[in-house]
């Protein structure tokens, strides 16, 4: 079977062991994440101690196959974990998500040698990875990238720039999308993925200042005569990079959908508590019809998004095509996050603008989910095209 289309065999998504792990992660997040989230976010400080705890929990190997030392969790089980984490503090989930998307690509499309070399180290968190796709001139239009890799003996020599790369400062390498044949037509046939470990010429230019999604190392990268062994060409064949990248979009969109749904659920929980504690005009504000309508709309969006995420994740676990379902889940999850965060700000009123209340962080974090892993405007066109393709008259 072609390495590009191979997907690890799915596990049993509803096993008691996996549900127990979800519960254990939730308990850890309540105990360890919630007390420090505001401190790290406001200081924009990388949570080294939290990362070490995530390594001990096994989160960096969550979806990596057990044969490589990972937990082999289903994508639906992992989605539930991401929702739980993001309902408390979304940013740390990004450290694991980017890493696991890289691991998934290696497990799905890599050579046996690449799997054996990287996946066991990635499962423990010894090697933490990222995805190097976006460039200053190329976001949604990945075929417009300008980073070039030229073969020189047994190495590729890479020159170019990447931006908005999460995990790139404190991580150990990136799955780097490059042009190995810039003159190829169509353009995607000249694109390849390289497993790029940090070395001379791999330059982390600096951490980007962000409105939200703070504490996490999202950086600009510069590659100047950076040499990557030919053996690190993902799958061992040039020209497969765009297809390999597209193959990981389904999982990436399920992950982002889960982060959005988690933000939405967290905003709802904060709002429910505040609406019962805060009084106005002689009664708790939840008893006012305007607040009741907001709470009703919020919970409906949260639960609807979670059902779409489950549908996409279960199809992914079964090895079925789920590009339409993943796009719908990402659209619904991210929009639920943005909607619920904004409604929560309205429920909290003036206090929502104070950093003394955590709800302002949910508001700042939410919009990224509508932009990352395919803007929602692009996804709407994807959904429409897939609908017509599936239901032609």
C-alpha positions as CSV (number, residue, x, y, z in Angstrom):
1,X,0.0,0.0,0.0
2,X,1.3,3.5,-0.8
3,X,2.9,5.1,2.2
4,X,1.1,8.3,1.7
5,X,-2.3,6.8,2.2
6,X,-1.5,4.4,5.0
7,X,-3.1,5.2,8.3
8,X,-2.4,3.3,11.5
9,X,-5.1,0.8,12.5
10,X,-7.7,2.5,14.7
11,X,-8.1,1.4,18.3
12,X,-11.3,1.0,20.3
13,X,-12.4,4.6,20.9
14,X,-14.7,3.9,23.8
15,X,-12.5,1.6,25.9
16,X,-12.6,2.0,29.6
17,X,-8.8,2.5,29.8
18,X,-9.0,5.4,27.3
19,X,-11.9,7.0,29.2
20,X,-10.0,6.6,32.4
21,X,-7.1,8.4,30.8
22,X,-9.3,11.3,29.7
23,X,-10.6,11.5,33.3
24,X,-7.0,11.5,34.7
25,X,-6.0,14.3,32.3
26,X,-9.0,16.4,33.3
27,X,-8.1,15.9,37.0
28,X,-4.5,16.9,36.3
29,X,-5.6,20.0,34.4
30,X,-7.9,21.1,37.2
31,X,-5.1,20.7,39.8
32,X,-2.1,21.9,37.8
33,X,-3.3,24.0,34.9
34,X,-6.0,26.1,36.3
35,X,-4.0,27.7,39.2
36,X,-1.2,28.9,36.9
37,X,-2.9,29.7,33.6
38,X,-3.5,33.4,34.3
39,X,0.1,33.9,35.6
40,X,1.8,32.3,32.6
41,X,-0.6,34.0,30.1
42,X,-0.2,37.5,31.5
43,X,3.6,37.1,31.7
44,X,3.7,35.5,28.2
45,X,6.1,33.0,29.8
46,X,6.7,29.5,28.4
47,X,5.4,26.9,30.9
48,X,8.4,24.6,31.2
49,X,7.1,22.9,34.3
50,X,3.8,22.1,32.7
51,X,5.5,20.7,29.6
52,X,7.5,18.3,31.9
53,X,4.3,17.2,33.5
54,X,2.7,16.6,30.1
55,X,5.7,14.4,29.2
56,X,5.2,12.4,32.4
57,X,1.5,12.0,31.6
58,X,2.4,10.6,28.1
59,X,0.5,13.3,26.2
60,X,3.3,13.7,23.7
61,X,2.7,10.2,22.6
62,X,-1.1,10.3,22.9
63,X,-1.9,9.3,19.3
64,X,1.4,7.6,18.4
65,X,1.1,3.9,18.0
66,X,1.9,1.6,20.9
67,X,4.6,-0.2,18.9
68,X,6.6,3.1,19.0
69,X,6.0,3.7,22.7
70,X,3.0,5.8,22.4
71,X,-0.5,5.4,23.9
72,X,-2.2,4.7,20.6
73,X,-5.3,6.7,21.6
74,X,-8.1,7.2,19.0
75,X,-8.5,10.7,17.6
76,X,-11.9,10.9,19.4
77,X,-10.3,10.1,22.7
78,X,-7.6,12.7,22.0
79,X,-10.2,15.2,20.9
80,X,-11.9,14.9,24.3
81,X,-8.6,15.5,26.0
82,X,-8.1,18.6,24.0
83,X,-11.6,19.9,24.8
84,X,-10.9,19.3,28.5
85,X,-7.5,21.1,28.4
86,X,-8.8,24.0,26.3
87,X,-11.8,24.6,28.6
88,X,-9.3,25.5,31.3
89,X,-6.4,27.0,29.2
90,X,-6.1,26.5,25.5
91,X,-2.5,27.4,24.9
92,X,-0.7,24.2,26.3
93,X,-2.8,22.0,24.0
94,X,-1.1,23.7,21.1
95,X,2.3,22.4,22.3
96,X,1.0,18.8,22.0
97,X,-1.1,19.3,18.8
98,X,1.6,20.6,16.6
99,X,3.9,17.9,17.8
100,X,1.4,15.1,17.2
101,X,0.5,16.3,13.7
102,X,4.2,16.0,12.8
103,X,4.3,12.5,14.4
104,X,1.1,11.5,12.6
105,X,2.7,12.5,9.3
106,X,5.8,10.4,10.0
107,X,3.7,7.4,11.1
108,X,1.4,7.7,8.1
109,X,3.9,8.6,5.3
110,X,7.4,8.0,6.6
111,X,9.8,5.3,5.8
112,X,10.3,2.5,8.3
113,X,13.7,4.0,9.1
114,X,12.2,7.4,9.8
115,X,9.5,5.9,12.0
116,X,12.0,3.9,14.0
117,X,14.3,6.9,14.4
118,X,11.8,9.6,15.4
119,X,8.5,8.1,16.8
120,X,9.9,6.6,20.0
121,X,11.6,9.8,20.9
122,X,8.5,11.8,20.0
123,X,6.3,9.6,22.1
124,X,8.3,10.4,25.3
125,X,8.6,14.1,24.4
126,X,12.4,13.8,24.2
127,X,12.0,15.1,20.6
128,X,9.2,17.7,20.3
129,X,8.2,18.7,16.9
130,X,6.3,21.4,14.9
131,X,4.8,21.9,11.5
132,X,6.7,24.3,9.2
133,X,4.2,25.3,6.5
134,X,3.3,29.0,6.6
135,X,5.4,31.7,5.1
136,X,5.1,35.5,5.1
137,X,3.6,35.3,1.6
138,X,1.8,31.9,1.8
139,X,-0.9,30.9,4.3
140,X,-3.9,29.3,2.9
141,X,-2.2,29.1,-0.5
142,X,0.6,26.7,0.4
143,X,1.5,26.2,-3.2
144,X,2.9,29.7,-3.1
145,X,5.7,28.9,-0.7
146,X,9.2,30.1,-1.6
147,X,11.4,28.0,0.7
148,X,13.7,25.9,-1.6
149,X,15.6,22.7,-1.0
150,X,18.3,21.8,-3.5
151,X,20.0,18.4,-3.4
152,X,23.7,18.5,-2.9
153,X,25.2,15.1,-2.6
154,X,23.6,13.3,0.4
155,X,22.0,16.5,1.8
156,X,19.3,19.0,0.8
157,X,20.4,22.6,1.2
158,X,17.5,24.7,2.4
159,X,17.0,28.5,2.0
160,X,13.9,30.4,2.9
161,X,11.6,31.7,5.7
162,X,8.7,30.4,7.7
163,X,6.4,32.2,10.1
164,X,3.8,31.4,12.8
165,X,5.5,28.2,13.7
166,X,4.4,26.9,17.1
167,X,6.9,24.8,19.1
168,X,9.8,26.2,17.1
169,X,11.8,27.9,19.9
170,X,11.7,25.2,22.6
171,X,11.0,22.3,20.3
172,X,13.7,20.2,18.6
173,X,12.7,20.2,14.9
174,X,10.0,20.8,12.4
175,X,8.3,19.0,9.5
176,X,9.4,21.5,6.8
177,X,7.4,22.1,3.6
178,X,9.8,23.1,0.8
179,X,10.1,23.4,-3.0
180,X,12.4,20.6,-4.3
181,X,11.4,21.5,-7.9
182,X,10.4,25.2,-8.1
183,X,9.7,25.0,-11.8
184,X,7.2,22.0,-11.5
185,X,3.7,22.4,-13.0
186,X,1.3,22.0,-11.4
187,X,3.1,23.6,-8.5
188,X,2.2,21.0,-5.9
189,X,4.3,18.3,-7.7
190,X,7.4,20.2,-6.8
191,X,6.8,20.2,-3.1
192,X,8.3,17.9,-0.5
193,X,8.4,17.5,3.3
194,X,11.7,17.3,5.2
195,X,12.2,16.1,8.8
196,X,14.3,19.1,9.9
197,X,16.2,18.9,13.1
198,X,17.8,22.0,14.6
199,X,21.3,22.5,13.3
200,X,23.5,25.2,11.8
201,X,21.5,27.3,9.4
202,X,18.2,26.6,11.2
203,X,17.6,30.0,12.7
204,X,14.8,30.9,15.2
205,X,14.5,34.6,14.5
206,X,12.3,35.5,17.4
207,X,9.0,34.8,19.2
208,X,6.0,36.6,17.8
209,X,4.0,38.9,20.1
210,X,0.4,37.8,20.0
211,X,-2.9,39.1,21.3
212,X,-3.8,35.7,22.6
213,X,-2.4,32.1,22.6
214,X,0.4,33.5,24.8
215,X,3.1,31.6,26.6
216,X,3.6,29.4,23.6
217,X,6.6,29.8,21.4
218,X,5.2,30.8,18.0
219,X,8.2,32.1,16.0
220,X,9.6,33.2,12.7
221,X,12.2,30.8,11.2
222,X,15.0,31.5,8.7
223,X,16.9,28.9,6.8
224,X,20.3,29.9,5.5
225,X,22.2,27.1,3.7
226,X,20.7,24.7,6.2
227,X,21.6,21.1,5.4
228,X,19.1,18.2,5.9
229,X,20.2,14.6,5.2
230,X,18.5,13.2,2.1
231,X,17.4,10.3,4.4
232,X,15.1,12.9,6.1
233,X,12.9,13.4,3.0
234,X,9.5,12.2,4.3
235,X,8.6,8.9,2.6
236,X,11.8,9.0,0.6
237,X,10.2,10.3,-2.6
238,X,10.2,14.0,-3.8
239,X,7.1,15.7,-4.9
240,X,4.8,14.2,-2.3
241,X,4.8,17.0,0.2
242,X,1.6,18.7,-0.7
243,X,-0.3,15.5,-0.7
244,X,1.3,14.4,2.6
245,X,0.4,17.8,4.1
246,X,-3.2,17.5,2.9
247,X,-3.4,14.1,4.4
248,X,-2.8,15.6,7.8
249,X,-5.3,18.4,7.5
250,X,-8.2,16.2,8.6
251,X,-6.5,15.4,12.0
252,X,-5.3,19.0,12.3
253,X,-8.8,20.4,11.8
254,X,-10.3,17.9,14.3
255,X,-7.7,19.2,16.8
256,X,-8.4,22.9,16.2
257,X,-12.2,22.1,16.3
258,X,-11.6,20.6,19.8
259,X,-9.7,23.6,21.0
260,X,-12.5,25.9,19.8
261,X,-15.1,23.7,21.5
262,X,-13.0,23.6,24.7
263,X,-12.8,27.5,24.7
264,X,-16.6,27.5,24.2
265,X,-17.2,25.1,27.0
266,X,-14.9,27.0,29.4
267,X,-16.6,30.3,28.6
268,X,-19.9,28.7,29.2
269,X,-18.9,27.3,32.6
270,X,-17.4,30.7,33.7
271,X,-20.6,32.4,32.6
272,X,-22.9,29.9,34.4
273,X,-21.0,30.5,37.6
274,X,-20.9,34.2,37.3
275,X,-24.6,34.5,36.3
276,X,-25.6,32.7,39.5
277,X,-23.2,34.7,41.8
278,X,-23.9,38.2,40.3
279,X,-27.1,40.0,41.1
280,X,-28.8,43.0,39.4
281,X,-32.2,44.6,40.0
282,X,-32.7,42.4,43.1
283,X,-32.1,38.9,41.6
284,X,-29.3,36.8,40.2
285,X,-28.7,37.8,36.6
286,X,-29.4,34.4,35.2
287,X,-33.0,35.0,36.1
288,X,-33.1,37.9,33.5
289,X,-34.4,36.7,30.2
290,X,-31.6,38.3,28.2
291,X,-29.0,36.3,30.1
292,X,-31.1,33.1,29.8
293,X,-31.1,33.5,26.0
294,X,-27.3,33.9,25.9
295,X,-26.8,30.8,28.1
296,X,-29.2,28.7,25.9
297,X,-27.5,29.8,22.7
298,X,-24.0,29.0,24.2
299,X,-24.8,25.5,25.4
300,X,-26.5,24.7,22.1
301,X,-23.4,25.7,20.2
302,X,-21.1,23.8,22.5
303,X,-23.0,20.5,22.3
304,X,-23.5,20.8,18.6
305,X,-19.8,21.4,17.9
306,X,-18.9,18.4,20.1
307,X,-21.2,16.1,18.1
308,X,-19.7,17.2,14.8
309,X,-16.2,16.7,16.3
310,X,-17.1,13.2,17.4
311,X,-18.5,12.4,14.0
312,X,-15.4,13.5,12.2
313,X,-13.1,11.8,14.7
314,X,-14.9,8.5,14.5
315,X,-14.7,8.5,10.7
316,X,-11.0,9.3,10.9
317,X,-10.5,6.4,13.4
318,X,-12.3,4.1,11.1
319,X,-10.0,5.0,8.2
320,X,-12.8,6.6,6.2
321,X,-12.7,9.8,4.2
322,X,-13.7,12.7,6.5
323,X,-12.5,15.9,4.8
324,X,-16.1,17.2,4.8
325,X,-16.8,16.2,8.4
326,X,-13.5,17.6,9.6
327,X,-14.1,20.9,7.9
328,X,-17.6,21.1,9.4
329,X,-16.2,20.2,12.8
330,X,-13.5,22.9,12.6
331,X,-16.0,25.5,11.4
332,X,-18.5,24.7,14.1
333,X,-15.9,24.3,16.9
334,X,-14.0,27.5,16.2
335,X,-17.2,29.6,15.7
336,X,-18.6,28.2,18.9
337,X,-15.5,29.3,20.7
338,X,-15.6,32.8,19.3
339,X,-19.4,33.1,19.9
340,X,-19.3,31.8,23.4
341,X,-16.3,33.9,24.4
342,X,-18.0,37.1,23.2
343,X,-21.3,36.2,24.8
344,X,-19.4,35.5,28.1
345,X,-17.8,39.0,27.9
346,X,-21.3,40.5,27.6
347,X,-22.5,38.4,30.6
348,X,-19.6,39.5,32.7
349,X,-20.1,43.1,31.7
350,X,-17.5,45.6,32.8
351,X,-15.6,43.0,34.8
352,X,-14.9,41.1,31.6
353,X,-12.4,43.8,30.6
354,X,-10.4,43.2,33.8
355,X,-7.5,40.7,33.8
356,X,-8.7,39.8,37.3
357,X,-11.3,37.6,35.6
358,X,-10.1,34.8,33.3
359,X,-12.8,35.3,30.8
360,X,-10.8,37.9,28.9
361,X,-8.2,35.3,28.1
362,X,-10.9,33.1,26.4
363,X,-11.9,36.0,24.3
364,X,-8.3,36.7,23.2
365,X,-7.6,33.1,22.4
366,X,-10.8,32.3,20.6
367,X,-10.3,34.1,17.3
368,X,-7.1,32.1,16.5
369,X,-9.2,29.0,16.1
370,X,-11.2,30.7,13.3
371,X,-8.0,31.4,11.4
372,X,-5.6,28.5,12.0
373,X,-5.7,25.2,10.1
374,X,-7.6,26.8,7.2
375,X,-9.5,30.0,7.7
376,X,-13.3,29.6,8.1
377,X,-13.9,31.4,4.9
378,X,-11.8,28.9,3.0
379,X,-13.5,26.0,4.9
380,X,-16.9,27.2,3.9
381,X,-15.9,26.8,0.2
382,X,-14.4,23.4,1.0
383,X,-17.6,22.3,2.6
384,X,-19.7,23.5,-0.3
385,X,-17.6,21.8,-2.9
386,X,-17.6,18.5,-1.0
387,X,-21.3,18.7,-0.6
388,X,-21.8,19.1,-4.4
389,X,-19.3,16.3,-5.1
390,X,-21.0,13.9,-2.8
391,X,-24.6,14.7,-3.8
392,X,-24.5,15.4,-7.5
393,X,-27.8,15.4,-9.3
